[in-house]
Amino acid sequence: MKPSIRNRIKCHRRVRAGDLVPHEWNFRAHPELQRRALAELYEQVGFARSLLAYELGDGRLKLIDGHLRRDLNPDMEVDVEILDVSDDEAKALLLSIDPLAALADVQEQIRRRLEATTPIDAPELRAAWQAAMEKGIAANSVNGEGLGVRDLRAIKDYREQFLVMIECRDEPHQVELLQRFTVEGLTCKALMS
């Protein structure tokens, strides 16, 4: 008989984000692209994931996961999942939660279809999705130097793409070029930065 897995979730509580204590061992830095993408996700979808914390001896809540969400809007009321864990167990979770998720293999064909059928056209989110994919490919390198073209070809559903980006004078010029290229049978899409 397998031993049962302990449920360490104590409760959920709604608190002001800025009242949460950031963990001094949080090793994740949050670049501007990630901050903008989270702000855009809040705008497009809303707050949809609780933060993870544990209770200190003085009653304050110390974060394990959710530092960016805490910092993005300190006055926002957020849902916090509170765990019954020790300081050492919290450190183990801090080291494990994001890396465990990053170890998952990507089914690229399904991911591309998901992205194509997601009706959110937010440049910040799409840039974050692309950056995460590129980072994931580089992180899966055996020698730590990233993957070369030969390595990429071994990934299921990978195909080389040769792209040209054209800078337009304005939006009407962009529309004109898109129409012209589409008539010529080229696959193209509009981007704005």
Secondary structure as UniProt FT lines:
FT   STRAND          9..16
FT   HELIX           17..19
FT   TURN            24..25
FT   HELIX           32..44
FT   STRAND          51..55
FT   TURN            57..58
FT   STRAND          61..65
FT   HELIX           67..72
FT   TURN            74..75
FT   STRAND          77..83
FT   HELIX           87..102
FT   HELIX           108..117
FT   HELIX           123..139
FT   HELIX           149..153
FT   TURN            156..157
FT   HELIX           171..183
FT   TURN            184..185
//
